[in-house]
């Protein structure tokens, strides 16, 4: 946030934001980096103003959407009717001095109004023109309809999520627009750097489908190299990776006293030690294991098993006792023990947990803006501010806003 001395890395850069909900995040990121972002809304207001969740009792109020409160933060807003000659003329005035334009209409829509890249490049050759669409500007699917769910599916992300005994499942809140918006902002900054070297702007074609592919991490390498999907996904979701011995049940998620923790117990190295440390913790607080389970060096249980000092059934029984014991502990108790004794269990944080997280609090991550709690800067720069404490403008303020002063590209 601003400290009154430093400026943002994009200070002096003007962005014209025509994006709809497909790419609202792009302007928000650029505003956080210090750019002057002018959000141009239709007279009825951006569709983002009417997306849930809303403040309780203010459903469908254009100034009560929490989504808009997050996406509109740091932006200036004005309304223009782009279907009227007067509205387009005012927009062209803004674009003449802009550095970046962000739009997320269907391919070819703005060109119908004389606002396509070819036309605007003639007016402002240094303009970085960013188009965000579901499948890109060309190709057989370019004009296909899409939702976040269909894009997550088309980009491969959905196929990695869920259990093998049922169809894939999506993340509860739509993700495609966030990934596409951040990608568009990053691409725009790269294009600004290229413009500084060449003096020329360019058209950036951002495919939301392609953005989802970047979420797959190493999964894209498995089909061409191993002939299968990444282990532990889709039909293989119930199977641990690396494989463990038959008869040893170590679920990846465990219930604890106040929520859930991840779990990694295995046969080698730290994973074997983690299993042993859970058993030792249970013994420490609840007493010895049943008499029929041999006393072994639990941190090396796999070695002991291979030496026929214990059976897998006995190891599994001790493991289940340890897992049941973890169920009596809080997430905070488990992570403290993990840090001190090498358990491989990490709390699965709820939203409430994030707000109370001592690390976030120590770094002043959560900020109050416009009477609401917001996530703070996504990064810290030693020489520039990141973040913007200007609340999202109201619709009435956008309707009454004057055309910003003339600007020369940075």
Helices and strands as residue ranges (DSSP letters): E 14-17, H 24-32, E 36-41, G 47-50, H 66-71, E 76-79, H 85-96, E 100-103, G 110-113, H 117-123, E 128-133, H 148-154, G 158-160, H 176-198, E 203-207, H 208-213, G 214-219, H 220-226, G 234-236, E 253-256, E 259-262, H 269-286, G 298-300, H 301-306, H 312-326, H 331-341, H 351-356, H 358-362, E 366-369, E 372-375, H 395-400
